Amino acid sequence: MRLKNIQVENFRNHHSLAFQPEEGITVLYGPNGSGKTSVLEAIHYCALTKSLLGAPESECLAFSEEYFIISGEFVSTRGTSLSVKVSYGKDRGKLVQLNQSEVKPFSQHVGTIPCITFSPSEIAIVNGSPGERRRFLDNALSQSDRRYLDELLDYRRVLQQRNALLLQLASSSGGSREMLDLWTENLADLAAGVTLRRISFLGELSVYFEPLQTSLAGKGSHLVTYRSSFGTIDSGLSRDELRDRYIKRFKETQRQELLRTQTMSGPHRDDLLFLSNGREIKKYGSQGQQRAFLISLKLALFRYFSHRLPESPICLFDDMFSELDAERTSEIFNILEDCGQTILTTTDGSLHPASQAVSVTALPGYRGG
Ligand SMILES: Nc1ncnc2c1ncn2[C@@H]1O[C@H](COP(=O)(O)OP(=O)(O)OP(=O)(O)O)[C@@H](O)[C@H]1O
């Protein structure tokens, strides 16, 4: 997939801006606060219908304006044109259109324009709470596996219903134990499906991750593994076997669950373990080492997507190189040469002399930060 051009109106500090990136690497540079990240954020809206930074639409709307519009023209590997329009109005909410047809629900659009992101705040994937790592997993899998996304949404729905039932039973305000058994079996089956898919995805991702991390961090063991409520799960386990384990666990913990009115185990509580030479990178890695680890993960994801999907993803890398030494920066640029269309932002336009450098302040329509 390739972005041909994008136009934004009333988005963040951009009142009317046009951007036409190159096919390979485009370095978008400019001073702090000039609006480089906002351009990536707008592209991210076209790909995933939401902000790169997790911001609500009301925050992305330019101050004192009533609506924003983002229009992107893409071309697929086979040469098919795709036009995506994301608009938001204070009174009518968000609307997403693909080739002039409304997309609803928005999750339907996920995977159409695969993209890999890097933003400095994503370092939380490496050193933040388990929820950050689960989000990384779910985002990656949802873009590459439609069935996973559907099953994950079902899992979340059933989890919510089971928690509501636990609350009803705990407060004696309705519900029955038979109903709880039914929801438990339902949840256990979905939990098994989601968990096994995550484990097999990580196994495949590791094939790409380990050599990348070796080239950025040096020889050694670099591991990404899944940590479930049951500890490590044997990848040969069948869905039925895992479902039975979940049912057994839910039965064992039912009393505590009723006290806490919460489902205490399942994929919504699981985590990933990132190890470098046997040590948790989260606890022992320097800032630069943690950042390099995250970059290897993202580049591995690019390779995974490229091999698995019919469309090669677009890379949106925000301020990736700060905190990295010259050797790592140059190594990453070597790897990026094979990463299809990559748009990266930096304050330093001379970061890589061979890449096309575009100043955000020189883009058509730029009015100021
Ligand atoms: N809703 C909004 N309306 C208008 N301006 C906004 C809005 N939200 C943020 N801004 C401003 O838009 C500018 C764009 O910030 P952005 O993060 O895109 O800049 P940047 O070039 O990536 O900066 P840095 O190099 O510091 O990361 C900032 O000056 C910010 O204050």
The ligand as a Gaussian input file, in Angstrom:
#p B3LYP/6-31G(d) Opt

LIG

0 1
 N       -6.619000      20.916000      18.529000
 C       -5.589000      21.700000      18.219000
 N       -5.812000      22.865000      17.544000
 C       -4.783000      23.671000      17.198000
 N       -3.496000      23.418000      17.486000
 C       -3.228000      22.279000      18.160000
 C       -4.248000      21.370000      18.552000
 N       -3.678000      20.334000      19.183000
 C       -2.355000      20.567000      19.208000
 N       -2.077000      21.749000      18.601000
 C       -0.779000      22.353000      18.341000
 O       -0.324000      21.793000      17.134000
 C        1.094000      21.772000      17.088000
 C        1.457000      20.500000      16.468000
 O        2.117000      19.613000      17.283000
 P        2.892000      18.344000      16.721000
 O        3.009000      17.440000      17.861000
 O        2.285000      17.830000      15.480000
 O        4.304000      19.011000      16.356000
 P        5.681000      18.311000      16.037000
 O        6.231000      19.065000      14.876000
 O        5.521000      16.865000      15.878000
 O        6.496000      18.656000      17.350000
 P        7.687000      17.884000      18.116000
 O        8.921000      17.979000      17.254000
 O        7.831000      18.677000      19.357000
 O        7.233000      16.487000      18.363000
 C        1.561000      22.096000      18.482000
 O        2.089000      23.396000      18.472000
 C        0.310000      22.021000      19.338000
 O        0.296000      22.971000      20.364000

